[in-house]
Amino acid sequence: MIEKLIVQLKREYASWGAPKIRERLQQRYPEVACPPISTVHAVLDRHGLVNRRYCNPLTTTDCAIQYLIRCEALASTKAPLGCARASGPRPRGLTAEVFGPSLDEVPF
C-alpha cells in the first residue's frame, strides 16, 4: 500500500524527491508508520522514478591556505591526465606572496 502511494505521489509531483514525498505521506496518513527517506528513495529507484544527475567539480585551490580559487562543473571525470592550470585574474585580496605567480604564468 505504501509503495503504491509513494509511486502515485511521485507521478503527481514529478519534481518532488524522497524527503518531500515522505513528509506528504506523514501529513496525509498520520496513522501509518512512514518509511525512512532512504526506503522512499529505494522505492522510487526501483520504479525508475529517480533522476540521476551528477556534478563532477574541478576545483582550483591555493596549496598554502586552501583558498578556493575556482570551481567548474564538468560533464565527466574522464579527462586526460595532466596539470590543469587556472586562467584569469588573481582573486581579489590575495597578494603575490600568498597566491604565488600570476595565474597566466607557468610556475616552472
CNS distance restraints for C-alpha pairs under 8 A (distance, minus, plus):
assign (resid   1 and name CA) (resid   5 and name CA) 6.44 0.50 0.50
assign (resid   2 and name CA) (resid   6 and name CA) 6.19 0.50 0.50
assign (resid   3 and name CA) (resid   7 and name CA) 6.29 0.50 0.50
assign (resid   3 and name CA) (resid  43 and name CA) 6.63 0.50 0.50
assign (resid   4 and name CA) (resid   8 and name CA) 6.00 0.50 0.50
assign (resid   5 and name CA) (resid   9 and name CA) 6.07 0.50 0.50
assign (resid   5 and name CA) (resid  25 and name CA) 7.92 0.50 0.50
assign (resid   6 and name CA) (resid  10 and name CA) 6.26 0.50 0.50
assign (resid   6 and name CA) (resid  21 and name CA) 6.78 0.50 0.50
assign (resid   6 and name CA) (resid  22 and name CA) 7.90 0.50 0.50
assign (resid   6 and name CA) (resid  25 and name CA) 7.84 0.50 0.50
assign (resid   6 and name CA) (resid  40 and name CA) 6.96 0.50 0.50
assign (resid   6 and name CA) (resid  43 and name CA) 7.48 0.50 0.50
assign (resid   6 and name CA) (resid  44 and name CA) 7.46 0.50 0.50
assign (resid   7 and name CA) (resid  11 and name CA) 6.22 0.50 0.50
assign (resid   7 and name CA) (resid  43 and name CA) 7.65 0.50 0.50
assign (resid   7 and name CA) (resid  44 and name CA) 6.63 0.50 0.50
assign (resid   7 and name CA) (resid  47 and name CA) 7.62 0.50 0.50
assign (resid   8 and name CA) (resid  12 and name CA) 6.23 0.50 0.50
assign (resid   9 and name CA) (resid  13 and name CA) 5.97 0.50 0.50
assign (resid   9 and name CA) (resid  21 and name CA) 6.69 0.50 0.50
assign (resid  10 and name CA) (resid  14 and name CA) 5.22 0.50 0.50
assign (resid  10 and name CA) (resid  15 and name CA) 7.73 0.50 0.50
assign (resid  10 and name CA) (resid  16 and name CA) 6.48 0.50 0.50
assign (resid  10 and name CA) (resid  17 and name CA) 7.71 0.50 0.50
assign (resid  10 and name CA) (resid  21 and name CA) 7.21 0.50 0.50
assign (resid  10 and name CA) (resid  44 and name CA) 7.81 0.50 0.50
assign (resid  10 and name CA) (resid  49 and name CA) 7.49 0.50 0.50
assign (resid  16 and name CA) (resid  20 and name CA) 6.00 0.50 0.50
assign (resid  16 and name CA) (resid  21 and name CA) 6.51 0.50 0.50
assign (resid  17 and name CA) (resid  21 and name CA) 6.25 0.50 0.50
assign (resid  17 and name CA) (resid  41 and name CA) 7.68 0.50 0.50
assign (resid  18 and name CA) (resid  22 and name CA) 6.01 0.50 0.50
assign (resid  18 and name CA) (resid  37 and name CA) 5.68 0.50 0.50
assign (resid  18 and name CA) (resid  38 and name CA) 7.58 0.50 0.50
assign (resid  18 and name CA) (resid  40 and name CA) 5.49 0.50 0.50
assign (resid  18 and name CA) (resid  41 and name CA) 5.19 0.50 0.50
assign (resid  18 and name CA) (resid  44 and name CA) 7.78 0.50 0.50
assign (resid  19 and name CA) (resid  23 and name CA) 6.23 0.50 0.50
assign (resid  19 and name CA) (resid  37 and name CA) 5.67 0.50 0.50
assign (resid  19 and name CA) (resid  40 and name CA) 8.00 0.50 0.50
assign (resid  20 and name CA) (resid  24 and name CA) 6.21 0.50 0.50
assign (resid  21 and name CA) (resid  25 and name CA) 6.22 0.50 0.50
assign (resid  21 and name CA) (resid  40 and name CA) 7.74 0.50 0.50
assign (resid  22 and name CA) (resid  26 and name CA) 6.28 0.50 0.50
assign (resid  22 and name CA) (resid  34 and name CA) 7.00 0.50 0.50
assign (resid  22 and name CA) (resid  35 and name CA) 7.45 0.50 0.50
assign (resid  22 and name CA) (resid  36 and name CA) 7.56 0.50 0.50
assign (resid  22 and name CA) (resid  37 and name CA) 6.43 0.50 0.50
assign (resid  22 and name CA) (resid  40 and name CA) 6.85 0.50 0.50
assign (resid  23 and name CA) (resid  27 and name CA) 6.32 0.50 0.50
assign (resid  24 and name CA) (resid  28 and name CA) 6.09 0.50 0.50
assign (resid  25 and name CA) (resid  29 and name CA) 5.69 0.50 0.50
assign (resid  25 and name CA) (resid  30 and name CA) 7.63 0.50 0.50
assign (resid  25 and name CA) (resid  34 and name CA) 7.00 0.50 0.50
assign (resid  26 and name CA) (resid  30 and name CA) 5.11 0.50 0.50
assign (resid  26 and name CA) (resid  32 and name CA) 7.67 0.50 0.50
assign (resid  26 and name CA) (resid  34 and name CA) 6.29 0.50 0.50
assign (resid  35 and name CA) (resid  39 and name CA) 5.98 0.50 0.50
assign (resid  35 and name CA) (resid  40 and name CA) 6.57 0.50 0.50
assign (resid  36 and name CA) (resid  40 and name CA) 6.52 0.50 0.50
assign (resid  37 and name CA) (resid  41 and name CA) 6.12 0.50 0.50
assign (resid  38 and name CA) (resid  42 and name CA) 6.15 0.50 0.50
assign (resid  39 and name CA) (resid  43 and name CA) 6.22 0.50 0.50
assign (resid  40 and name CA) (resid  44 and name CA) 6.34 0.50 0.50
assign (resid  41 and name CA) (resid  45 and name CA) 6.07 0.50 0.50
assign (resid  41 and name CA) (resid  50 and name CA) 7.75 0.50 0.50
assign (resid  42 and name CA) (resid  46 and name CA) 6.02 0.50 0.50
assign (resid  43 and name CA) (resid  47 and name CA) 6.39 0.50 0.50
assign (resid  44 and name CA) (resid  48 and name CA) 6.27 0.50 0.50
assign (resid  44 and name CA) (resid  49 and name CA) 4.95 0.50 0.50
assign (resid  44 and name CA) (resid  50 and name CA) 5.86 0.50 0.50
assign (resid  45 and name CA) (resid  49 and name CA) 5.63 0.50 0.50
assign (resid  45 and name CA) (resid  50 and name CA) 5.21 0.50 0.50
assign (resid  55 and name CA) (resid  73 and name CA) 6.10 0.50 0.50
assign (resid  55 and name CA) (resid  74 and name CA) 6.67 0.50 0.50
assign (resid  55 and name CA) (resid  75 and name CA) 6.96 0.50 0.50
assign (resid  56 and name CA) (resid  73 and name CA) 5.73 0.50 0.50
assign (resid  56 and name CA) (resid  74 and name CA) 5.16 0.50 0.50
assign (resid  56 and name CA) (resid  75 and name CA) 6.48 0.50 0.50
assign (resid  56 and name CA) (resid  76 and name CA) 6.18 0.50 0.50
assign (resid  56 and name CA) (resid  77 and name CA) 6.38 0.50 0.50
assign (resid  57 and name CA) (resid  71 and name CA) 6.30 0.50 0.50
assign (resid  57 and name CA) (resid  72 and name CA) 5.58 0.50 0.50
assign (resid  57 and name CA) (resid  73 and name CA) 4.67 0.50 0.50
assign (resid  57 and name CA) (resid  74 and name CA) 5.93 0.50 0.50
assign (resid  58 and name CA) (resid  71 and name CA) 5.63 0.50 0.50
assign (resid  58 and name CA) (resid  72 and name CA) 5.21 0.50 0.50
assign (resid  58 and name CA) (resid  73 and name CA) 6.34 0.50 0.50
assign (resid  58 and name CA) (resid  74 and name CA) 6.81 0.50 0.50
assign (resid  59 and name CA) (resid  68 and name CA) 7.15 0.50 0.50
assign (resid  59 and name CA) (resid  69 and name CA) 7.49 0.50 0.50
assign (resid  59 and name CA) (resid  70 and name CA) 5.63 0.50 0.50
assign (resid  59 and name CA) (resid  71 and name CA) 4.43 0.50 0.50
assign (resid  59 and name CA) (resid  72 and name CA) 6.50 0.50 0.50
assign (resid  60 and name CA) (resid  68 and name CA) 6.19 0.50 0.50
assign (resid  60 and name CA) (resid  69 and name CA) 5.43 0.50 0.50
assign (resid  60 and name CA) (resid  70 and name CA) 5.12 0.50 0.50
assign (resid  60 and name CA) (resid  71 and name CA) 6.49 0.50 0.50
assign (resid  60 and name CA) (resid  86 and name CA) 7.04 0.50 0.50
assign (resid  61 and name CA) (resid  66 and name CA) 5.39 0.50 0.50
assign (resid  61 and name CA) (resid  67 and name CA) 5.37 0.50 0.50
assign (resid  61 and name CA) (resid  68 and name CA) 4.60 0.50 0.50
assign (resid  61 and name CA) (resid  69 and name CA) 5.30 0.50 0.50
assign (resid  61 and name CA) (resid  70 and name CA) 7.15 0.50 0.50
assign (resid  62 and name CA) (resid  66 and name CA) 4.88 0.50 0.50
assign (resid  62 and name CA) (resid  67 and name CA) 5.24 0.50 0.50
assign (resid  62 and name CA) (resid  68 and name CA) 6.80 0.50 0.50
assign (resid  62 and name CA) (resid  69 and name CA) 7.05 0.50 0.50
assign (resid  62 and name CA) (resid  99 and name CA) 6.67 0.50 0.50
assign (resid  63 and name CA) (resid  67 and name CA) 7.83 0.50 0.50
assign (resid  64 and name CA) (resid  98 and name CA) 7.54 0.50 0.50
assign (resid  69 and name CA) (resid  91 and name CA) 6.80 0.50 0.50
assign (resid  70 and name CA) (resid  86 and name CA) 7.95 0.50 0.50
assign (resid  85 and name CA) (resid 103 and name CA) 7.60 0.50 0.50
assign (resid  86 and name CA) (resid 103 and name CA) 5.95 0.50 0.50
assign (resid  86 and name CA) (resid 104 and name CA) 7.62 0.50 0.50
assign (resid  87 and name CA) (resid 103 and name CA) 5.50 0.50 0.50
assign (resid  87 and name CA) (resid 104 and name CA) 5.87 0.50 0.50
assign (resid  88 and name CA) (resid 103 and name CA) 6.38 0.50 0.50
assign (resid  88 and name CA) (resid 104 and name CA) 6.96 0.50 0.50
assign (resid  89 and name CA) (resid 102 and name CA) 7.75 0.50 0.50
assign (resid  89 and name CA) (resid 103 and name CA) 6.65 0.50 0.50
assign (resid  89 and name CA) (resid 104 and name CA) 7.97 0.50 0.50
assign (resid  90 and name CA) (resid  94 and name CA) 7.14 0.50 0.50
assign (resid  90 and name CA) (resid  99 and name CA) 7.85 0.50 0.50
assign (resid  90 and name CA) (resid 102 and name CA) 6.60 0.50 0.50
assign (resid  90 and name CA) (resid 103 and name CA) 6.33 0.50 0.50
assign (resid  94 and name CA) (resid  98 and name CA) 6.20 0.50 0.50
assign (resid  94 and name CA) (resid  99 and name CA) 5.91 0.50 0.50
assign (resid  95 and name CA) (resid  99 and name CA) 5.87 0.50 0.50
assign (resid  95 and name CA) (resid 100 and name CA) 7.79 0.50 0.50
assign (resid  96 and name CA) (resid 100 and name CA) 4.85 0.50 0.50
assign (resid  96 and name CA) (resid 101 and name CA) 6.24 0.50 0.50
assign (resid  96 and name CA) (resid 102 and name CA) 7.43 0.50 0.50
assign (resid 101 and name CA) (resid 105 and name CA) 6.40 0.50 0.50
assign (resid 101 and name CA) (resid 106 and name CA) 7.91 0.50 0.50
assign (resid 101 and name CA) (resid 107 and name CA) 6.53 0.50 0.50
